[in-house]
């Protein structure tokens, strides 16, 4: 996080702390009062210090950063919020009644959310900077090199054709990179819109066809197994692109692709699994594979910016879902991967869960 950003967050925190209408104080690592807002100082003066407060037991509620504990200090009736800060210090909010304590928890959580959002935005700017200064110039340099060779040499037709094809391929890859980056930016800045019913059977079938078309010559075997009944979610028309990206990676990173797609009914959600027999992802890389554009496999014969999985994650999370990856064979990442996507069911479908499921048999497609 940049120094400018840190300064802005600190100023926002200082302002919120000082202007809070309920008591609040910051305690150092020795549990001594380091600062207090005006209501907090009045409360501390009435209580005679913080020692009696800290003697009370607390119930800890975990957060992403820090710790929140709502405590009560018998025999005093006041409710209090104790928040763990960095460096061993703590923030105390003694509130006259439960509402004040809950207000401070909301304030603290809002501050954490703002900090996380700012950090993610800063990380995303780093990604776009890298795309503009590294990835895009690489494609342009390659095309420029081919054009120079075609201009400066008397080439036979077959060699000229190879250079033209290579230039077109690099240009298409650059266009794809730009389109993906543009889509990611749009997903970050625009709300969910034009949501309608999406049949997962049809969406996955189209994604299988698109992934196969993008990897012609691979001869991928794809089997889709769906449980009986309809499989419908509320989604934008762009969501199936996430399925296509996952399937494309499964085919692209396998020498003889064999892929199985399954869906399970998780109550109010559909749990999709995309299982492949590819090269897999090392365990220490799994948590990063959806975050950055760097490809985990650096082999030159595998092209692409690696932004695809970041886009897949953005699409899934935009619809209230989750996506993650596991080993197909536990403990051995080299035996392939399973990408999990969990998405909420259509609202009306989830509401009628108590109704008997329509009769039918498993719909299995393979190819």
Backbone torsions as a table, in degrees:
resi	resn	phi	psi	omega
1	UNK	NA	134.5	-176.4
2	UNK	-70.6	158.3	178.8
3	UNK	-60.4	-37.1	178.9
4	UNK	-61.4	-42.5	-179.3
5	UNK	-67.2	-44.3	178.9
6	UNK	-59.8	-42.6	179.3
7	UNK	-62.2	-40.8	179.6
8	UNK	-65.1	-40.6	179.5
9	UNK	-67.1	-40.7	178.5
10	UNK	-63.1	-41.0	178.9
11	UNK	-64.9	-40.8	178.2
12	UNK	-63.2	-40.8	179.0
13	UNK	-66.1	-44.2	-178.8
14	UNK	-60.7	-41.9	-179.2
15	UNK	-65.5	-46.3	-179.7
16	UNK	-62.7	-39.9	-179.4
17	UNK	-65.1	-47.7	-174.3
18	UNK	-71.8	-30.1	-175.6
19	UNK	-93.9	-1.0	178.4
20	UNK	-59.9	135.7	-177.4
21	UNK	-85.6	-3.6	177.7
22	UNK	-114.5	160.5	-174.5
23	UNK	-63.5	138.4	176.5
24	UNK	-152.1	141.6	179.8
25	UNK	-146.3	150.9	175.6
26	UNK	-106.4	128.4	178.9
27	UNK	-107.1	139.9	178.2
28	UNK	-79.6	-176.8	-176.3
29	UNK	-64.5	-19.2	176.7
30	UNK	-92.4	8.7	178.7
31	UNK	66.1	31.3	173.8
32	UNK	-104.0	148.4	-176.7
33	UNK	-69.4	119.9	178.7
34	UNK	-97.1	-30.0	179.3
35	UNK	-161.1	154.6	178.0
36	UNK	-152.1	145.3	171.9
37	UNK	-78.3	176.7	-174.4
38	UNK	-60.6	-49.2	177.8
39	UNK	-63.7	-33.6	179.0
40	UNK	-66.2	-40.3	178.7
41	UNK	-64.7	-40.1	177.7
42	UNK	-62.4	-42.9	-179.0
43	UNK	-64.6	-44.3	180.0
44	UNK	-63.3	-38.6	178.7
45	UNK	-63.0	-39.0	178.6
46	UNK	-68.2	-34.8	-175.1
47	UNK	-87.7	-15.4	179.0
48	UNK	83.5	20.9	177.2
49	UNK	119.3	177.0	-174.1
50	UNK	-94.4	-8.6	-173.3
51	UNK	-58.8	-41.3	-178.7
52	UNK	-67.7	-30.7	179.4
53	UNK	-67.9	-45.0	-175.1
54	UNK	-71.2	-15.4	178.7
55	UNK	-76.1	-10.7	-176.0
56	UNK	-80.3	146.1	175.3
57	UNK	-70.5	154.5	-178.7
58	UNK	-130.0	156.7	173.8
59	UNK	-109.5	115.9	-175.0
60	UNK	-87.2	134.3	176.0
61	UNK	-116.4	115.3	-174.4
62	UNK	-70.8	141.5	172.6
63	UNK	-124.6	172.9	178.1
64	UNK	-63.2	-42.5	178.4
65	UNK	-130.0	129.3	178.0
66	UNK	86.0	-170.2	-175.3
67	UNK	-145.5	139.2	177.4
68	UNK	-118.9	132.1	175.5
69	UNK	-132.2	125.4	174.5
70	UNK	-94.8	117.3	-172.2
71	UNK	-125.2	162.0	175.2
72	UNK	-129.1	137.2	-175.3
73	UNK	-110.0	90.9	-180.0
74	UNK	-66.7	145.8	3.2
75	UNK	-88.8	3.3	-177.9
76	UNK	-68.2	140.0	-176.0
77	UNK	-82.0	-9.1	-174.3
78	UNK	-65.7	141.7	171.9
79	UNK	-90.9	150.9	-177.1
80	UNK	-140.0	152.9	175.4
81	UNK	-119.7	129.2	-179.6
82	UNK	-116.7	121.5	-174.9
83	UNK	-118.9	126.3	178.9
84	UNK	-75.9	127.8	178.0
85	UNK	-111.4	176.5	179.2
86	UNK	-71.2	156.4	176.2
87	UNK	74.8	12.7	177.6
88	UNK	86.7	-3.7	179.3
89	UNK	-81.9	167.0	-178.8
90	UNK	-138.0	154.9	176.5
91	UNK	-113.8	129.8	-174.6
92	UNK	-113.5	132.5	175.2
93	UNK	-125.7	89.3	173.1
94	UNK	-77.7	120.0	-174.2
95	UNK	-121.2	142.7	178.4
96	UNK	-83.0	81.8	-179.3
97	UNK	111.3	158.7	-174.3
98	UNK	-63.7	-34.5	-176.5
99	UNK	-60.5	-41.6	-180.0
100	UNK	-63.2	-41.9	179.4
101	UNK	-63.5	-43.5	-179.9
102	UNK	-65.2	-36.0	176.4
103	UNK	-59.3	-41.3	-177.1
104	UNK	-71.9	-36.7	175.4
105	UNK	-58.7	-44.0	178.7
106	UNK	-62.3	-41.6	179.2
107	UNK	-61.6	-45.8	-178.3
108	UNK	-64.4	-44.3	-179.6
109	UNK	-64.9	-37.5	177.9
110	UNK	-64.5	-38.8	178.2
111	UNK	-64.4	-43.3	178.7
112	UNK	-62.7	-42.1	-180.0
113	UNK	-63.2	-39.7	178.3
114	UNK	-63.9	-40.7	179.2
115	UNK	-64.7	-42.6	179.2
116	UNK	-64.7	-42.4	179.4
117	UNK	-62.7	-42.6	179.7
118	UNK	-64.9	-39.6	179.4
119	UNK	-65.7	-41.6	178.6
120	UNK	-65.0	-39.4	178.6
121	UNK	-63.5	-40.4	179.0
122	UNK	-65.0	-41.3	177.3
123	UNK	-62.2	-41.3	-179.0
124	UNK	-65.3	-37.2	176.5
125	UNK	-62.1	-37.6	176.8
126	UNK	-61.9	-40.3	179.4
127	UNK	-63.4	-47.9	-179.8
128	UNK	-62.7	-37.6	177.4
129	UNK	-61.9	-42.3	179.6
130	UNK	-66.2	-37.4	178.1
131	UNK	-62.8	-42.4	-177.5
132	UNK	-73.5	-32.7	-174.0
133	UNK	-100.1	-11.2	-176.3
134	UNK	-127.2	-63.5	-173.4
135	UNK	-65.6	-53.9	-178.1
136	UNK	-59.5	-46.3	176.9
137	UNK	-59.9	-30.8	178.0
138	UNK	-62.1	-44.7	178.3
139	UNK	-64.6	-43.9	-178.3
140	UNK	-64.0	-40.8	179.0
141	UNK	-61.7	-40.4	-180.0
142	UNK	-63.8	-46.4	179.4
143	UNK	-62.3	-43.3	179.7
144	UNK	-60.6	-39.6	178.5
145	UNK	-63.1	-44.3	178.3
146	UNK	-63.3	-41.8	179.6
147	UNK	-63.5	-39.6	177.7
148	UNK	-62.2	-42.3	179.9
149	UNK	-65.7	-37.8	179.2
150	UNK	-69.1	-31.5	-177.5
151	UNK	-79.1	-34.9	-170.2
152	UNK	-96.3	-4.3	-175.9
153	UNK	-127.3	150.1	173.0
154	UNK	-89.2	91.8	-169.9
155	UNK	-95.4	145.2	171.7
156	UNK	-67.3	154.5	-175.4
157	UNK	-54.8	-40.3	-177.1
158	UNK	-66.3	-36.8	179.2
159	UNK	-72.6	-39.4	176.7
160	UNK	-59.8	-41.7	178.6
161	UNK	-62.0	-39.2	179.0
162	UNK	-62.8	-42.4	179.8
163	UNK	-66.4	-40.0	177.5
164	UNK	-63.1	-45.9	179.6
165	UNK	-61.1	-42.0	179.8
166	UNK	-64.5	-38.9	179.0
167	UNK	-65.4	-42.7	178.3
168	UNK	-62.9	-41.9	-179.6
169	UNK	-62.1	-44.0	179.0
170	UNK	-66.1	-38.4	179.0
171	UNK	-66.0	-41.5	177.6
172	UNK	-63.5	-39.4	178.3
173	UNK	-63.8	-40.3	178.0
174	UNK	-65.0	-42.0	177.2
175	UNK	-61.1	-40.3	178.8
176	UNK	-64.3	-41.3	178.1
177	UNK	-60.6	-45.3	-179.6
178	UNK	-64.9	-43.4	179.7
179	UNK	-62.3	-42.3	-179.2
180	UNK	-66.0	-44.2	178.3
181	UNK	-61.9	-40.5	178.6
182	UNK	-64.0	-43.1	179.6
183	UNK	-63.5	-42.8	177.7
184	UNK	-58.2	-43.7	-179.7
185	UNK	-63.7	-41.8	179.2
186	UNK	-63.3	-39.5	179.6
187	UNK	-65.5	-33.1	-178.9
188	UNK	-73.0	-29.5	-170.2
189	UNK	-108.8	-11.3	-177.5
190	UNK	-117.1	144.9	179.1
191	UNK	-73.6	166.2	175.9
192	UNK	-63.5	131.3	-176.7
193	UNK	-148.3	163.8	179.2
194	UNK	51.2	47.8	179.7
195	UNK	-84.5	135.5	178.3
196	UNK	-148.9	175.5	179.6
197	UNK	-65.3	133.3	178.9
198	UNK	-124.5	120.1	177.9
199	UNK	-80.9	115.5	-176.3
200	UNK	-64.7	-34.0	178.8
201	UNK	-59.0	-49.5	-179.0
202	UNK	-67.7	-40.9	-178.0
203	UNK	-63.6	-43.5	-179.7
204	UNK	-68.3	-39.1	178.3
205	UNK	-60.1	-43.3	178.3
206	UNK	-65.8	-38.1	179.8
207	UNK	-66.8	-37.8	176.2
208	UNK	-60.9	-45.8	179.3
209	UNK	-62.2	-41.5	-179.2
210	UNK	-66.8	-41.1	-179.8
211	UNK	-67.5	-37.5	176.8
212	UNK	-65.8	-42.3	-179.1
213	UNK	-63.0	-36.8	179.8
214	UNK	-72.5	-15.7	-178.6
215	UNK	-127.8	47.8	179.6
216	UNK	-59.5	140.3	-178.3
217	UNK	97.1	-13.4	179.7
218	UNK	-79.3	-27.4	-178.7
219	UNK	62.6	45.5	-175.7
220	UNK	-69.4	133.5	173.4
221	UNK	-97.0	117.0	-177.2
222	UNK	-123.0	124.6	177.3
223	UNK	-116.7	129.0	-179.8
224	UNK	-113.0	121.7	-179.0
225	UNK	-119.7	117.0	-178.5
226	UNK	-120.4	144.4	177.6
227	UNK	-71.4	167.5	-179.4
228	UNK	-59.7	156.0	174.7
229	UNK	94.1	-171.5	179.1
230	UNK	-90.6	153.2	-178.7
231	UNK	-132.2	89.0	-171.2
232	UNK	-121.9	139.9	174.3
233	UNK	-130.3	165.9	171.7
234	UNK	-93.8	122.6	-174.3
235	UNK	-158.4	160.9	169.3
236	UNK	-75.3	160.4	-179.3
237	UNK	-67.5	-17.5	-177.9
238	UNK	-80.3	-15.6	-174.6
239	UNK	-56.3	-43.0	-178.5
240	UNK	-57.4	-15.7	176.4
241	UNK	-59.9	-30.4	177.3
242	UNK	-63.5	-40.6	177.9
243	UNK	-64.8	-42.0	-179.6
244	UNK	-61.7	-42.1	-179.9
245	UNK	-61.7	-46.2	-179.1
246	UNK	-63.3	-44.6	-180.0
247	UNK	-67.1	-39.3	178.7
248	UNK	-61.0	-43.7	178.1
249	UNK	-63.8	-40.8	-178.7
250	UNK	-61.7	-39.7	179.2
251	UNK	-75.0	-45.4	-173.8
252	UNK	-62.6	-37.7	-174.5
253	UNK	-98.4	28.0	176.5
254	UNK	-133.6	141.4	179.4
255	UNK	-76.4	-36.5	177.3
256	UNK	-136.2	81.0	-168.5
257	UNK	-62.0	127.9	169.9
258	UNK	-129.9	115.4	-171.1
259	UNK	-126.1	137.6	175.7
260	UNK	-122.7	130.8	177.0
261	UNK	-114.9	125.6	-179.1
262	UNK	-129.2	154.9	175.7
263	UNK	-131.2	136.0	175.8
264	UNK	-120.4	148.0	176.8
265	UNK	-87.6	110.8	178.1
266	UNK	-104.0	44.7	-179.8
267	UNK	78.4	-103.5	-179.5
268	UNK	-87.4	4.9	-176.6
269	UNK	-136.6	156.7	170.2
270	UNK	-102.3	132.4	179.7
271	UNK	-110.3	107.6	179.6
272	UNK	-96.1	139.9	176.9
273	UNK	-128.1	127.8	178.4
274	UNK	-112.3	103.1	-174.6
275	UNK	-102.8	132.2	-179.7
276	UNK	-132.5	169.6	179.2
277	UNK	-113.8	32.0	-176.5
278	UNK	-79.0	-160.9	-175.0
279	UNK	-76.7	-14.8	176.2
280	UNK	78.8	175.3	-178.2
281	UNK	-126.0	124.9	178.6
282	UNK	-54.0	146.0	-175.2
283	UNK	-59.5	-35.0	-178.4
284	UNK	-76.8	-4.1	178.9
285	UNK	-105.1	-12.3	-171.9
286	UNK	-59.6	-39.0	-176.3
287	UNK	-72.8	-14.2	-178.0
288	UNK	-102.6	-12.9	-169.4
289	UNK	-62.6	-27.6	179.8
290	UNK	-96.2	2.1	-172.2
291	UNK	-101.7	-41.4	-173.3
292	UNK	-115.5	167.3	-178.8
293	UNK	-90.5	-8.1	-178.3
294	UNK	-66.8	130.4	178.0
295	UNK	-77.7	139.3	-179.8
296	UNK	-75.4	-28.2	178.3
297	UNK	-103.2	112.7	-173.2
298	UNK	-94.1	11.6	179.8
299	UNK	-61.1	135.9	-175.1
300	UNK	-65.0	-26.9	-176.4
301	UNK	-74.9	-10.6	178.0
302	UNK	-104.2	114.0	-174.5
303	UNK	-100.0	165.2	176.7
304	UNK	126.8	154.3	-176.0
305	UNK	-82.9	-20.4	-175.9
306	UNK	83.6	4.8	177.4
307	UNK	-75.5	-13.0	-173.2
308	UNK	-57.5	-49.1	-177.4
309	UNK	-67.9	-29.8	174.0
310	UNK	-64.7	-38.8	177.0
311	UNK	-67.8	-41.2	178.2
312	UNK	-58.7	-44.0	179.6
313	UNK	-63.6	-43.4	-179.8
314	UNK	-61.4	-40.9	-179.9
315	UNK	-65.7	-44.1	-178.4
316	UNK	-66.4	-47.8	-177.7
317	UNK	-67.4	-29.7	177.4
318	UNK	-61.4	-27.8	-179.5
319	UNK	-99.5	18.6	177.3
320	UNK	76.1	21.4	-178.5
321	UNK	-107.3	-175.2	178.5
322	UNK	-134.0	150.4	176.1
323	UNK	-139.9	136.0	176.9
324	UNK	-155.9	170.9	-176.3
325	UNK	-129.3	143.5	177.2
326	UNK	-134.4	167.6	174.9
327	UNK	-73.1	140.9	173.9
328	UNK	-66.0	-41.3	174.9
329	UNK	-108.7	113.8	-177.4
330	UNK	-52.6	130.8	176.8
331	UNK	87.3	-5.6	-177.7
332	UNK	-138.3	95.3	-175.4
333	UNK	-71.0	-17.0	-176.9
334	UNK	-74.4	-7.8	-178.0
335	UNK	-95.1	14.2	177.7
336	UNK	109.2	174.9	-174.8
337	UNK	-128.1	162.5	169.5
338	UNK	-127.5	117.1	175.6
339	UNK	-95.1	125.3	-179.7
340	UNK	-101.7	133.9	173.3
341	UNK	-130.2	122.0	178.7
342	UNK	-114.2	126.2	-176.8
343	UNK	-132.0	142.1	177.5
344	UNK	-64.0	143.4	174.5
345	UNK	-69.6	168.6	173.2
346	UNK	-62.2	141.0	-172.0
347	UNK	-56.0	-46.5	-178.0
348	UNK	-66.0	-35.0	-179.9
349	UNK	-68.5	-44.0	-180.0
350	UNK	-64.8	-33.0	-178.5
351	UNK	-70.7	-23.4	-178.2
352	UNK	-103.1	28.9	-178.3
353	UNK	-59.6	-28.3	-176.7
354	UNK	-73.1	-16.8	-179.5
355	UNK	-72.0	148.6	178.6
356	UNK	-61.8	141.6	179.0
357	UNK	-69.2	141.0	179.5
358	UNK	-63.8	146.3	179.8
359	UNK	-65.2	155.7	178.7
360	UNK	164.3	174.5	178.0
361	UNK	-119.9	161.0	178.6
362	UNK	-56.9	134.7	176.9
363	UNK	-97.7	111.9	-177.3
364	UNK	-118.9	126.7	176.1
365	UNK	-122.4	142.1	178.4
366	UNK	-142.7	162.7	179.5
367	UNK	-170.0	NA	NA
